[in-house]
Amino acid sequence: MIDNLTMLTDFYEITMANGYMENGKEDTIAYFDMYFRKVPDAGGFAIMAGVEQLVEYLKHLSFTSEDIEYLRGKGIFSEKFLEYLADFKFECDVWAVEEGTPVFPNEPLVTVRGPVIQAQFVETMVLLTINHQSLIATKANRIVRAAQGRPVMEFGSRRAQGYDGAIYGARAAYIGGCVGTACTISDKVHKIPALGTMAHSWVQLFDSEYEAFEAYARTYPDNCTLLIDTYNVLKSGLPNAIRIHKEVLLPMGKRLKGIRIDSGDITYLTKRVRAIFDENDMKDCQICISNSLDEFIIRDILTQGAYVDSFGVGERLITSRSEPVFGGVYKLAAIEKNGKIIPKIKLSENVGKITTPCFKSVYRLFSKSTGKAIADVVTLHGEKINSSKPYELFDPEYTWKKQLVTDYVAKPLMKKIFSKGKCVYTCPSLEEIKVFCKQQVDTLWDEVKRFENPHEYYVDLSRKLWKEKQKLLDSQSSK
């Protein structure tokens, strides 16, 4: 693994940085926003994740002598620029939404303010870090909600997109609500419970399935879960599991903890297994299933009456296979000239790609009576929402759509994590983030949490910010 990730950046970040210096703009103060345009899987919300890794990256930004020599060898960078990199010191202010927070399209998740040469340079890692973990946390949360309170284990290490995808994917999945992971190093590094029992190869290695089960039971009598679909679930695996329970574990004063099924008609098999277990005084024996699961398969088999106590979910979680791109972007929102903030806007024939200018903050309005989230409001930075007064929400595109909100509280979503390059934020523990995520998802209405056609949660602009955006749109259209 590479410890120093400073050079993990798109090459154009470096060519632009050199160009800024060559044109005397290296000290221009710029404001960049990281946000996303569309929730994966056409869902109602996403889960913010990856802030701790972003903090670690920004804390350790430095160019080695090998980095400088590599860049010098490209033959396109000035010595003045290379000397600047050799003495590089991060000096930006950074704000971010806390990990575990439900987030929505077109609101800032991360804002970076500082010398443009630096604020531009960190674009790639801001996007890479937040995009990946937010994607997996969002997918995990969907799967966990589909499981209706049953534990979900992340089983995807071997099919992750590289080792970082496995390690940080397990972290993000835990934030999203998974109870543990098959990835051992994620337990060592992030304290995520490592879980797992046996593979089919264990059963195949012995002369008979019964011998394989017996060896495992004698080795792990306190936590014996048997994989029963290597040959035939109902004709072989289940009868042998029951024999192990009665002939090996009970005489030891132990009980079979559970079985796992990794193939076949899950709904049918679990119904039959549960009935047979109950007939054999094994009502406490749990049934775990795996085999290319996702939120839709889990929802369907539970609707069909499957008896399942826990789920192991692999490739479709760790890669978010149904939609494997989060799609976050990093856009210039403003610059400073003579101490004054000058808003910047990017136009497009595609309305969804028109940026929102200015240095901004984000508030979430909660109903005092229900505790549920009402809407998010993107404001000018420093603009306050007075919860003691009614607040008028309006759609930024269809401005005649309005709602007057009363009896609410407005909470800022973004926390300052760096001030002039110094970290001023203490990252919560992973366990705290997981608990916070569940609490915050519970503030959303069930209609927002639907898998199909969820209610569109409102992300509105304050009146002042909307006017600034319209002013820029009007000025650009008149050119």
C-alpha positions as CSV (number, residue, x, y, z in Angstrom):
1,M,0.0,0.0,0.0
2,I,1.1,3.6,-0.7
3,D,1.2,5.7,2.6
4,N,1.8,9.1,1.0
5,L,-1.2,9.7,-1.4
6,T,-0.2,13.3,-2.3
7,M,0.5,12.3,-5.9
8,L,-2.8,10.5,-6.2
9,T,-4.3,13.3,-8.3
10,D,-5.3,13.9,-11.9
11,F,-2.4,15.2,-13.9
12,Y,-4.3,18.3,-14.9
13,E,-4.5,19.4,-11.3
14,I,-0.7,19.7,-11.4
15,T,-0.6,21.4,-14.9
16,M,-3.2,23.9,-13.7
17,A,-1.3,24.6,-10.5
18,N,1.8,25.3,-12.5
19,G,-0.2,27.5,-14.8
20,Y,-1.7,29.5,-12.0
21,M,1.8,30.2,-10.7
22,E,3.1,31.1,-14.2
23,N,0.2,33.6,-14.6
24,G,0.5,35.1,-11.1
25,K,-2.8,33.6,-9.8
26,E,-1.4,31.2,-7.3
27,D,-2.5,33.2,-4.3
28,T,-6.0,33.9,-5.5
29,I,-8.4,32.7,-2.9
30,A,-10.9,30.2,-4.4
31,Y,-14.0,28.4,-3.1
32,F,-14.8,24.9,-4.3
33,D,-17.8,22.8,-3.5
34,M,-18.0,19.0,-3.7
35,Y,-21.6,17.8,-4.2
36,F,-23.5,15.1,-6.2
37,R,-26.3,15.4,-8.7
38,K,-28.2,12.1,-8.5
39,V,-28.9,9.5,-5.7
40,P,-27.7,6.0,-6.8
41,D,-30.3,3.5,-7.6
42,A,-32.9,6.3,-8.0
43,G,-33.1,6.3,-4.2
44,G,-34.4,9.1,-2.0
45,F,-31.1,9.9,-0.2
46,A,-27.5,9.1,0.1
47,I,-25.2,8.6,3.2
48,M,-22.2,10.8,3.7
49,A,-19.0,8.8,4.4
50,G,-15.2,9.1,4.0
51,V,-14.5,12.3,6.0
52,E,-12.0,10.6,8.4
53,Q,-9.9,9.4,5.4
54,L,-10.2,12.9,3.8
55,V,-8.9,14.4,7.1
56,E,-5.9,12.0,7.1
57,Y,-5.1,12.8,3.5
58,L,-5.1,16.6,4.1
59,K,-3.1,16.3,7.3
60,H,-0.3,14.5,5.4
61,L,0.0,16.5,2.2
62,S,3.6,16.7,1.2
63,F,5.8,16.2,-1.8
64,T,8.8,14.0,-1.5
65,S,12.1,14.5,-3.3
66,E,11.2,11.6,-5.6
67,D,7.9,13.4,-6.4
68,I,9.7,16.5,-7.4
69,E,12.2,14.7,-9.5
70,Y,9.4,12.8,-11.3
71,L,7.7,16.1,-12.1
72,R,11.0,17.7,-13.2
73,G,11.5,14.8,-15.5
74,K,8.2,15.7,-17.4
75,G,10.0,18.8,-18.7
76,I,6.9,21.1,-18.5
77,F,7.0,22.5,-15.0
78,S,8.9,25.7,-13.9
79,E,11.6,25.5,-11.2
80,K,9.7,28.1,-9.3
81,F,6.7,25.8,-9.1
82,L,8.8,22.8,-8.2
83,E,10.4,24.7,-5.4
84,Y,7.0,25.7,-4.2
85,L,6.0,22.0,-4.1
86,A,9.1,21.0,-2.2
87,D,8.2,23.5,0.6
88,F,4.5,22.8,0.3
89,K,2.3,23.7,3.3
90,F,-1.5,23.1,3.2
91,E,-3.2,26.4,4.1
92,C,-6.9,25.9,3.2
93,D,-10.1,26.1,5.2
94,V,-12.3,23.0,4.8
95,W,-15.9,22.4,5.8
96,A,-17.7,19.0,5.5
97,V,-21.0,17.4,6.4
98,E,-20.4,14.8,9.1
99,E,-20.2,11.1,8.3
100,G,-23.4,9.2,8.6
101,T,-25.6,12.1,7.6
102,P,-28.3,11.5,5.0
103,V,-27.5,13.9,2.1
104,F,-29.2,15.0,-1.0
105,P,-28.3,16.1,-4.6
106,N,-27.0,19.6,-5.2
107,E,-26.1,20.6,-1.7
108,P,-22.4,21.0,-0.7
109,L,-20.9,18.0,1.1
110,V,-17.4,19.5,1.3
111,T,-16.3,23.1,0.8
112,V,-12.6,24.1,0.3
113,R,-11.4,27.7,0.6
114,G,-7.8,28.7,0.1
115,P,-5.2,29.6,-2.5
116,V,-6.4,28.2,-5.8
117,I,-3.2,26.3,-6.4
118,Q,-4.1,24.2,-3.3
119,A,-7.8,24.2,-3.4
120,Q,-7.8,22.9,-7.0
121,F,-5.1,20.4,-6.3
122,V,-7.0,18.4,-3.7
123,E,-10.0,17.9,-6.0
124,T,-9.2,14.3,-7.0
125,M,-8.8,13.0,-3.5
126,V,-11.9,14.8,-2.2
127,L,-13.9,13.2,-4.9
128,L,-12.3,9.8,-4.7
129,T,-12.6,9.5,-0.9
130,I,-16.2,10.9,-0.5
131,N,-17.6,9.3,-3.7
132,H,-16.5,5.8,-2.9
133,Q,-17.4,5.5,0.8
134,S,-20.7,7.4,0.3
135,L,-21.6,5.1,-2.5
136,I,-21.1,1.9,-0.4
137,A,-22.6,3.4,2.8
138,T,-25.7,4.3,0.7
139,K,-26.0,0.8,-0.8
140,A,-25.4,-0.8,2.6
141,N,-28.1,1.3,4.2
142,R,-30.6,0.2,1.5
143,I,-29.8,-3.4,2.1
144,V,-29.9,-3.1,5.8
145,R,-33.3,-1.5,5.7
146,A,-34.6,-4.2,3.4
147,A,-33.5,-6.8,6.0
148,Q,-36.1,-5.3,8.4
149,G,-33.9,-5.5,11.5
150,R,-32.1,-8.8,10.7
151,P,-28.3,-8.5,10.8
152,V,-26.5,-8.0,7.5
153,M,-22.8,-9.0,7.2
154,E,-20.6,-7.5,4.5
155,F,-19.1,-10.5,2.6
156,G,-17.6,-8.8,-0.5
157,S,-13.8,-8.5,0.1
158,R,-12.8,-10.9,-2.7
159,R,-15.0,-9.1,-5.2
160,A,-14.1,-5.5,-4.2
161,Q,-12.4,-3.2,-6.7
162,G,-9.0,-3.6,-5.2
163,Y,-7.8,-3.9,-1.6
164,D,-8.6,-0.3,-0.7
165,G,-12.1,-1.0,-2.0
166,A,-12.4,-3.9,0.3
167,I,-11.0,-2.2,3.4
168,Y,-12.8,1.1,3.1
169,G,-15.8,-0.5,1.6
170,A,-16.2,-2.5,4.8
171,R,-15.9,0.7,6.8
172,A,-18.6,2.4,4.7
173,A,-20.8,-0.7,4.9
174,Y,-20.5,-0.6,8.7
175,I,-21.6,3.1,8.7
176,G,-24.5,2.1,6.6
177,G,-25.7,-0.4,9.2
178,C,-23.9,-3.7,8.6
179,V,-23.0,-5.6,11.7
180,G,-19.6,-6.9,10.6
181,T,-17.4,-7.9,7.7
182,A,-15.6,-10.8,6.2
183,C,-12.5,-8.6,5.8
184,T,-10.1,-9.4,8.6
185,I,-7.9,-6.4,8.2
186,S,-10.9,-4.1,8.5
187,D,-11.4,-5.6,12.0
188,K,-7.7,-5.0,12.8
189,V,-7.6,-1.4,11.5
190,H,-11.2,-0.1,12.0
191,K,-12.5,-2.5,14.7
192,I,-15.3,-3.7,12.5
193,P,-16.3,-7.2,13.8
194,A,-14.8,-9.9,11.5
195,L,-17.3,-12.6,10.8
196,G,-17.3,-15.9,8.9
197,T,-17.2,-19.7,9.3
198,M,-16.4,-22.0,6.5
199,A,-16.3,-22.3,2.7
200,H,-17.5,-25.2,0.5
201,S,-13.8,-26.2,0.2
202,W,-13.8,-27.2,3.9
203,V,-16.6,-29.6,3.3
204,Q,-15.1,-31.0,0.1
205,L,-11.7,-31.6,1.7
206,F,-13.0,-34.3,4.1
207,D,-14.0,-37.8,3.0
208,S,-17.6,-37.0,3.9
209,E,-19.8,-34.0,4.7
210,Y,-20.5,-35.4,8.2
211,E,-16.7,-35.7,8.9
212,A,-16.3,-32.1,7.8
213,F,-19.1,-30.9,10.1
214,E,-17.8,-32.9,13.0
215,A,-14.3,-31.5,12.7
216,Y,-15.6,-28.0,12.6
217,A,-17.9,-28.6,15.5
218,R,-15.1,-30.0,17.7
219,T,-12.9,-27.1,16.8
220,Y,-15.4,-24.3,17.3
221,P,-18.1,-25.8,19.6
222,D,-19.2,-22.4,21.0
223,N,-19.8,-20.8,17.7
224,C,-20.6,-23.6,15.2
225,T,-22.4,-22.5,12.0
226,L,-22.4,-25.0,9.2
227,L,-22.6,-24.4,5.5
228,I,-25.1,-27.0,4.3
229,D,-25.5,-26.6,0.5
230,T,-22.2,-28.1,-0.7
231,Y,-24.0,-31.2,-2.0
232,N,-27.7,-31.2,-1.2
233,V,-29.4,-29.0,1.4
234,L,-32.4,-31.1,2.3
235,K,-31.0,-34.6,1.6
236,S,-27.5,-34.2,3.0
237,G,-26.5,-30.9,4.5
238,L,-29.5,-30.5,6.9
239,P,-29.6,-34.1,8.1
240,N,-25.9,-34.0,8.8
241,A,-26.2,-30.7,10.6
242,I,-28.9,-32.1,12.9
243,R,-26.7,-35.2,13.6
244,I,-23.8,-33.0,14.6
245,H,-26.1,-31.1,16.9
246,K,-27.3,-34.3,18.6
247,E,-24.3,-36.5,18.4
248,V,-21.4,-34.0,18.9
249,L,-22.5,-30.7,20.4
250,L,-25.2,-31.7,22.8
251,P,-23.0,-34.3,24.6
252,M,-20.5,-31.4,25.0
253,G,-23.2,-29.2,26.6
254,K,-23.3,-27.0,23.4
255,R,-25.8,-26.3,20.7
256,L,-25.6,-25.7,17.0
257,K,-25.6,-22.0,16.5
258,G,-26.7,-21.9,12.9
259,I,-26.5,-22.9,9.3
260,R,-25.8,-21.0,6.1
261,I,-27.3,-21.6,2.7
262,D,-25.5,-20.1,-0.3
263,S,-27.5,-21.5,-3.3
264,G,-30.9,-22.7,-4.4
265,D,-34.4,-21.5,-4.0
266,I,-33.8,-19.6,-0.7
267,T,-37.4,-19.0,0.2
268,Y,-38.4,-22.7,-0.2
269,L,-35.3,-24.0,1.4
270,T,-35.5,-21.8,4.5
271,K,-39.1,-22.7,5.0
272,R,-38.3,-26.4,5.0
273,V,-35.1,-26.0,7.1
274,R,-37.0,-24.0,9.7
275,A,-39.8,-26.6,9.9
276,I,-37.4,-29.5,10.3
277,F,-35.3,-27.7,12.9
278,D,-38.4,-26.9,14.9
279,E,-39.4,-30.5,14.8
280,N,-36.0,-31.5,16.2
281,D,-36.1,-29.1,19.2
282,M,-33.7,-26.7,17.4
283,K,-35.8,-23.6,17.4
284,D,-32.8,-21.5,18.5
285,C,-30.7,-22.6,15.5
286,Q,-30.4,-19.6,13.2
287,I,-30.6,-19.5,9.4
288,C,-28.1,-17.3,7.5
289,I,-28.3,-16.9,3.7
290,S,-25.9,-15.5,1.1
291,N,-25.6,-15.8,-2.7
292,S,-25.6,-12.6,-4.7
293,L,-28.1,-10.8,-2.6
294,D,-29.2,-7.2,-2.8
295,E,-32.0,-5.1,-1.3
296,F,-34.6,-6.2,-3.9
297,I,-33.9,-9.9,-3.5
298,I,-33.9,-9.6,0.3
299,R,-37.2,-7.7,0.2
300,D,-38.8,-10.2,-2.1
301,I,-37.9,-13.4,-0.2
302,L,-39.0,-11.9,3.1
303,T,-42.3,-10.9,1.4
304,Q,-42.6,-14.5,0.3
305,G,-42.3,-15.8,3.8
306,A,-38.6,-16.9,3.9
307,Y,-37.3,-17.8,7.4
308,V,-34.0,-15.9,7.6
309,D,-32.2,-14.7,10.7
310,S,-29.2,-13.0,9.0
311,F,-27.8,-12.1,5.6
312,G,-24.3,-12.3,4.1
313,V,-24.1,-9.8,1.2
314,G,-21.1,-9.7,-1.0
315,E,-20.5,-8.4,-4.5
316,R,-23.7,-6.4,-5.0
317,L,-22.9,-4.4,-1.8
318,I,-19.1,-3.9,-1.9
319,T,-19.2,-2.7,-5.6
320,S,-22.7,-1.2,-5.5
321,R,-23.1,-3.3,-8.6
322,S,-26.5,-1.9,-9.6
323,E,-25.1,1.6,-9.8
324,P,-21.3,1.6,-9.2
325,V,-20.7,5.4,-9.6
326,F,-21.6,8.0,-7.0
327,G,-21.1,10.9,-9.4
328,G,-19.9,13.6,-7.1
329,V,-18.4,16.7,-8.7
330,Y,-16.0,19.5,-7.5
331,K,-16.8,22.9,-8.8
332,L,-15.5,26.5,-8.4
333,A,-18.2,28.6,-6.6
334,A,-16.4,31.9,-5.9
335,I,-13.0,33.7,-5.7
336,E,-11.8,36.6,-3.6
337,K,-10.6,39.9,-5.0
338,N,-9.5,42.7,-2.6
339,G,-11.1,40.9,0.3
340,K,-14.5,40.7,-1.5
341,I,-16.1,37.4,-2.5
342,I,-16.9,37.2,-6.2
343,P,-19.4,34.5,-7.1
344,K,-18.7,32.2,-10.1
345,I,-21.1,30.1,-12.0
346,K,-20.8,27.3,-14.7
347,L,-23.6,27.3,-17.3
348,S,-24.8,24.4,-19.3
349,E,-27.6,23.6,-21.7
350,N,-28.3,20.8,-19.3
351,V,-30.1,22.6,-16.4
352,G,-28.9,20.0,-13.9
353,K,-25.3,20.9,-14.6
354,I,-25.6,24.6,-13.9
355,T,-23.7,25.3,-10.7
356,T,-24.9,27.3,-7.7
357,P,-22.4,30.1,-7.0
358,C,-21.2,31.8,-3.8
359,F,-19.7,30.7,-0.5
360,K,-22.5,28.6,1.0
361,S,-23.8,26.9,4.1
362,V,-26.5,24.2,4.5
363,Y,-29.2,24.0,7.0
364,R,-31.6,21.1,7.8
365,L,-35.1,22.0,9.1
366,F,-36.6,19.6,11.6
367,S,-40.2,19.6,12.8
368,K,-40.3,20.2,16.5
369,S,-43.5,18.1,16.9
370,T,-42.4,15.0,15.0
371,G,-38.6,15.3,14.9
372,K,-38.7,14.6,11.2
373,A,-36.6,16.4,8.6
374,I,-38.7,18.9,6.6
375,A,-36.2,20.2,4.0
376,D,-32.6,21.4,3.5
377,V,-31.8,25.0,2.7
378,V,-28.6,26.1,1.0
379,T,-27.8,29.6,2.1
380,L,-25.1,32.2,1.7
381,H,-22.3,31.6,4.2
382,G,-23.0,33.5,7.4
383,E,-26.7,33.8,6.6
384,K,-28.8,32.7,9.6
385,I,-32.2,31.0,9.7
386,N,-34.2,32.3,12.6
387,S,-36.2,29.3,14.0
388,S,-38.4,31.6,16.0
389,K,-40.0,33.0,12.8
390,P,-41.8,31.2,10.0
391,Y,-39.6,30.4,7.0
392,E,-40.7,30.3,3.4
393,L,-39.4,27.4,1.3
394,F,-39.6,27.7,-2.4
395,D,-38.5,25.5,-5.3
396,P,-35.4,27.1,-6.9
397,E,-36.6,26.1,-10.4
398,Y,-40.4,26.3,-10.0
399,T,-40.5,29.3,-7.8
400,W,-44.3,29.5,-7.5
401,K,-44.1,26.3,-5.4
402,K,-43.9,27.6,-1.9
403,Q,-44.4,26.3,1.7
404,L,-44.4,28.3,4.9
405,V,-42.7,26.3,7.7
406,T,-43.4,26.9,11.4
407,D,-42.6,25.1,14.6
408,Y,-39.2,24.0,13.4
409,V,-35.6,24.0,14.3
410,A,-32.8,24.8,11.8
411,K,-29.5,22.9,12.3
412,P,-26.3,23.6,10.3
413,L,-25.0,20.5,8.5
414,M,-21.4,21.5,7.7
415,K,-18.6,21.4,10.3
416,K,-15.3,23.2,9.9
417,I,-12.6,20.5,9.8
418,F,-9.5,22.6,8.7
419,S,-8.6,26.2,9.5
420,K,-5.7,27.7,7.5
421,G,-4.5,24.1,6.9
422,K,-4.7,23.0,10.5
423,C,-7.1,20.2,11.5
424,V,-9.7,21.6,14.0
425,Y,-12.0,18.6,14.0
426,T,-12.0,15.4,16.1
427,C,-13.3,12.5,14.1
428,P,-15.9,10.5,16.0
429,S,-15.3,6.7,16.4
430,L,-16.7,4.4,13.7
431,E,-19.2,3.1,16.3
432,E,-20.4,6.6,17.0
433,I,-20.8,7.3,13.3
434,K,-22.8,4.1,12.8
435,V,-25.2,5.0,15.6
436,F,-25.4,8.6,14.4
437,C,-26.3,7.4,10.9
438,K,-29.2,5.3,12.1
439,Q,-30.5,8.1,14.2
440,Q,-30.4,10.5,11.3
441,V,-32.0,8.1,8.8
442,D,-34.8,7.7,11.3
443,T,-35.5,11.4,11.0
444,L,-36.6,10.9,7.4
445,W,-40.1,10.1,6.5
446,D,-40.8,6.6,5.2
447,E,-41.9,8.0,1.9
448,V,-38.3,9.3,1.4
449,K,-37.0,5.9,2.2
450,R,-39.0,4.0,-0.5
451,F,-36.8,1.9,-2.9
452,E,-39.0,2.8,-5.9
453,N,-40.3,6.3,-6.6
454,P,-39.3,7.8,-3.3
455,H,-40.7,11.2,-2.3
456,E,-38.4,13.9,-3.5
457,Y,-36.9,15.6,-0.4
458,Y,-36.7,19.3,-0.8
459,V,-33.3,21.0,-1.2
460,D,-34.1,24.7,-1.6
461,L,-32.0,27.9,-1.9
462,S,-32.4,30.8,0.5
463,R,-34.0,33.9,-1.1
464,K,-30.7,35.7,-0.9
465,L,-28.7,32.9,-2.6
466,W,-31.3,32.4,-5.3
467,K,-31.1,36.1,-6.2
468,E,-27.3,35.9,-6.4
469,K,-27.7,32.9,-8.8
470,Q,-30.3,34.7,-10.9
471,K,-28.1,37.8,-11.1
472,L,-25.3,35.7,-12.5
473,L,-27.5,33.8,-14.9
474,D,-29.0,37.1,-16.2
475,S,-25.6,38.7,-16.6
476,Q,-24.2,35.7,-18.5
477,S,-27.3,35.4,-20.8
478,S,-27.0,39.0,-21.8
479,K,-23.4,38.5,-23.1
